[in-house]
Amino acid sequence: MQVSVGFLAVACVLSALRAGEADELQYPPSRIAVVGAGIGGSSAAYFLRQKYGKHIQIDVFEKGEVGGRLATVDMEGHQYEAGGSIVHPLNLHMKTFVKELGLPVKSPGDSRLGIYNGEELVFHESDWFLINLLKMLWNYGFNFLRMYMWVEDMLDKFMRIYRYQTFDYSFSSTESLLHAMGGNDFSTKLNVTIEETMHKAGFSQKFVDDIVSATMRVNYCQGVDINGFVGAVSLSCLDSGLWAVEGGNKLVCSGLIYASKAQLIQGTVTSVQEKVRPMKSGGTVKLYELSYESSTGPQMEMYDIVIIATPLSKGVSDIKFVDFNPPIQNFKNYQQVVATFVHGQINASFFGCAQPCDLSDVLTTNNRKLFFNSIGAVSPVKSEAKSSKPVNHKVWKIFSVEPLAKDQLNLLFESYHAVSVKNWLAYPQYNPPEKMPPIILHDRIYYLNSIELAASAMEMSAISAKNIALLSHHRWYRKTDRIDQEDLTERLKSEL
Ligand SMILES: Cc1cc2nc3c(=O)[nH]c(=O)nc-3n(C[C@H](O)[C@H](O)[C@H](O)COP(=O)(O)OP(=O)(O)OC[C@H]3O[C@@H](n4cnc5c(N)ncnc54)[C@H](O)[C@@H]3O)c2cc1C
């Protein structure tokens, strides 16, 4: 084991500065650890740098690849998004990141939506706007129109967080953050299913069974029993204007780490333990000892503040929190999702689609016999990458809960010539009423992925990252008037 030279130097400076533990938090922290270099950890490094200034050392630990659940798979020399793939146009942190980093963006392209119930397509979009409109009205009355208005209302409330954060306000729990955004409406949504939420809002059962169910199955590989908040986030993906980063969404993460001037440490964090260290001046200082395994063996470093930016869930991060009282343990289990990429010719007759069939995106309704959740044609992350294969041989991405067997692929495809598979523990298994894990795990240990229990999405991790940068700073400097304030919407009207 080795304690870094940097730490000893910093400890000496601190001991000269600090008169004793009681005054410790009046002085700037000198080292912050961020565990995980996904969009949560990388945006945390970026916001921490903004908030704490240039002198603080920020170390980002990553056991795998920078990007985490933003990752690509290789198919015949081209890269395809295998994890987080699309961003909503009103996700303002993500928008700011790509702007600041100078990353080009692209739209996912046109698709022809079909909804398959295991026997037939219950809904199939056409090329013609008017025909689609008539089909929607015929099948679902005004439910589609009402849903867009319902989602817009939710987004109006959601957008409040950006103003709060601009004015430096932070929240010490995911519940209080969501309550500040959407009041009782958001709090209630966490505790009931999306099905109940939509019934209460007056949507028809047919609309819930076909459209809502299919949207939950493609976005979260779960049913209409997931919580109403994540359900509404999921429905917002039916909006227009969705985008992705040209070259791959993971470029945002590497860009943010570079821009934050954080040190990336390739290693697996194995444990965190609080240590009390004596200082020359006679006082003591409390620090966190972070142990990790790297290619050069076991190591450890000491930090003032630790940010856990990975799910604390069985099989995901496996970090031991030693001697904490109350103990810090794993939270919710994560849902297995398999992304299978196939280059081949889809079997239109399987979907009961008459030839010529222009299917490009098939979602499914809740039918136990179905072995997949969705299948859609995808393009490489680089726009110019073109396939040399015939046009009817597209690359398809299939989401399923279990890996697909060969005979299942033979049902879905007339022929295929390449397959690539990525297995995820993708998002929490939502099961309302949801109790959110704490954001403050211990005095100066913060849990970024608490927010995923409300909804898992890139923007949610970025919002949580900014909240933790602000919260940790306010708590360090005891600026309690910037934490958990009530009626912010009203108060900010008069602050302008
Ligand atoms: C298949 C799929 C599709 C999705 N689609 C979308 C979408 O279209 N739009 C959207 O907004 N969101 C989508 N999401 C969700 C989105 O990808 C996630 O919410 C987001 O990427 C989570 O980011 P994160 O940084 O919080 O966590 P992660 O990306 O999981 O990052 C955590 C990082 O921590 C590292 N780590 C874990 N343990 C340790 C340890 N002990 N030591 C060191 N490092 C450790 C991991 O290797 C990982 O890189 C999708 C997710 C999946 C899986």
The ligand as an SDF file (V2000), in Angstrom:
LIG
                    3D

 53 58  0  0  0  0  0  0  0  0999 V2000
  -29.3560    0.1910  -22.7130 C   0  0  0  0  0  0  0  0  0  0  0  0
  -29.5200    1.5580  -22.1160 C   0  0  0  0  0  0  0  0  0  0  0  0
  -30.1950    2.5440  -22.8260 C   0  0  0  0  0  0  0  0  0  0  0  0
  -30.3340    3.8260  -22.2860 C   0  0  0  0  0  0  0  0  0  0  0  0
  -30.9200    4.8070  -23.0340 N   0  0  0  0  0  0  0  0  0  0  0  0
  -30.8920    6.0860  -22.5870 C   0  0  0  0  0  0  0  0  0  0  0  0
  -31.2660    7.1500  -23.4390 C   0  0  0  0  0  0  0  0  0  0  0  0
  -31.5830    6.9630  -24.6100 O   0  0  0  0  0  0  0  0  0  0  0  0
  -31.2540    8.4140  -22.9300 N   0  0  0  0  0  0  0  0  0  0  0  0
  -30.8470    8.6790  -21.6400 C   0  0  0  0  0  0  0  0  0  0  0  0
  -30.8370    9.8510  -21.2310 O   0  0  0  0  0  0  0  0  0  0  0  0
  -30.4550    7.6680  -20.8270 N   0  0  0  0  0  0  0  0  0  0  0  0
  -30.4490    6.3960  -21.2710 C   0  0  0  0  0  0  0  0  0  0  0  0
  -29.9950    5.3830  -20.4790 N   0  0  0  0  0  0  0  0  0  0  0  0
  -29.6470    5.6800  -19.0880 C   0  0  0  0  0  0  0  0  0  0  0  0
  -28.2880    6.3800  -19.0170 C   0  0  0  0  0  0  0  0  0  0  0  0
  -27.3730    5.7330  -19.8490 O   0  0  0  0  0  0  0  0  0  0  0  0
  -27.8050    6.3540  -17.5830 C   0  0  0  0  0  0  0  0  0  0  0  0
  -28.8000    6.9040  -16.7420 O   0  0  0  0  0  0  0  0  0  0  0  0
  -26.5450    7.1780  -17.3950 C   0  0  0  0  0  0  0  0  0  0  0  0
  -25.6120    6.8970  -18.4080 O   0  0  0  0  0  0  0  0  0  0  0  0
  -25.9750    6.8670  -16.0220 C   0  0  0  0  0  0  0  0  0  0  0  0
  -24.7360    7.5220  -15.9050 O   0  0  0  0  0  0  0  0  0  0  0  0
  -23.9020    7.4470  -14.5470 P   0  0  0  0  0  0  0  0  0  0  0  0
  -22.6470    8.1720  -14.7720 O   0  0  0  0  0  0  0  0  0  0  0  0
  -24.7750    7.9390  -13.4520 O   0  0  0  0  0  0  0  0  0  0  0  0
  -23.6200    5.9120  -14.2990 O   0  0  0  0  0  0  0  0  0  0  0  0
  -22.6810    4.9470  -15.1630 P   0  0  0  0  0  0  0  0  0  0  0  0
  -22.6950    5.3370  -16.5910 O   0  0  0  0  0  0  0  0  0  0  0  0
  -23.0760    3.5610  -14.8160 O   0  0  0  0  0  0  0  0  0  0  0  0
  -21.2160    5.2660  -14.6170 O   0  0  0  0  0  0  0  0  0  0  0  0
  -20.6810    4.6570  -13.4790 C   0  0  0  0  0  0  0  0  0  0  0  0
  -19.2020    4.3660  -13.7320 C   0  0  0  0  0  0  0  0  0  0  0  0
  -18.6080    3.9400  -12.5200 O   0  0  0  0  0  0  0  0  0  0  0  0
  -17.6790    2.9190  -12.8000 C   0  0  0  0  0  0  0  0  0  0  0  0
  -17.5130    2.1400  -11.5670 N   0  0  0  0  0  0  0  0  0  0  0  0
  -18.4120    1.3230  -10.9670 C   0  0  0  0  0  0  0  0  0  0  0  0
  -17.9040    0.8130   -9.8270 N   0  0  0  0  0  0  0  0  0  0  0  0
  -16.6490    1.2990   -9.7150 C   0  0  0  0  0  0  0  0  0  0  0  0
  -15.6140    1.1090   -8.7490 C   0  0  0  0  0  0  0  0  0  0  0  0
  -15.7940    0.2980   -7.6980 N   0  0  0  0  0  0  0  0  0  0  0  0
  -14.4360    1.7490   -8.9350 N   0  0  0  0  0  0  0  0  0  0  0  0
  -14.2450    2.5710  -10.0160 C   0  0  0  0  0  0  0  0  0  0  0  0
  -15.1960    2.7690  -10.9600 N   0  0  0  0  0  0  0  0  0  0  0  0
  -16.3900    2.1580  -10.8040 C   0  0  0  0  0  0  0  0  0  0  0  0
  -18.3370    2.1210  -13.9130 C   0  0  0  0  0  0  0  0  0  0  0  0
  -17.3770    1.3850  -14.6540 O   0  0  0  0  0  0  0  0  0  0  0  0
  -18.9900    3.2350  -14.7360 C   0  0  0  0  0  0  0  0  0  0  0  0
  -18.1420    3.6870  -15.7700 O   0  0  0  0  0  0  0  0  0  0  0  0
  -29.8240    4.1050  -20.9940 C   0  0  0  0  0  0  0  0  0  0  0  0
  -29.1370    3.1030  -20.2860 C   0  0  0  0  0  0  0  0  0  0  0  0
  -28.9730    1.8510  -20.8460 C   0  0  0  0  0  0  0  0  0  0  0  0
  -28.1780    0.8180  -20.0960 C   0  0  0  0  0  0  0  0  0  0  0  0
  1  2  1  0
  2  3  1  0
  2 52  2  0
  3  4  2  0
  4  5  1  0
  4 50  1  0
  5  6  2  0
  6  7  1  0
  6 13  1  0
  7  8  2  0
  7  9  1  0
  9 10  1  0
 10 11  2  0
 10 12  1  0
 12 13  2  0
 13 14  1  0
 14 15  1  0
 14 50  1  0
 15 16  1  0
 16 17  1  0
 16 18  1  0
 18 19  1  0
 18 20  1  0
 20 21  1  0
 20 22  1  0
 22 23  1  0
 23 24  1  0
 24 25  2  0
 24 26  1  0
 24 27  1  0
 27 28  1  0
 28 29  2  0
 28 30  1  0
 28 31  1  0
 31 32  1  0
 32 33  1  0
 33 34  1  0
 33 48  1  0
 34 35  1  0
 35 36  1  0
 35 46  1  0
 36 37  1  0
 36 45  1  0
 37 38  2  0
 38 39  1  0
 39 40  1  0
 39 45  2  0
 40 41  1  0
 40 42  2  0
 42 43  1  0
 43 44  2  0
 44 45  1  0
 46 47  1  0
 46 48  1  0
 48 49  1  0
 50 51  2  0
 51 52  1  0
 52 53  1  0
M  END
$$$$
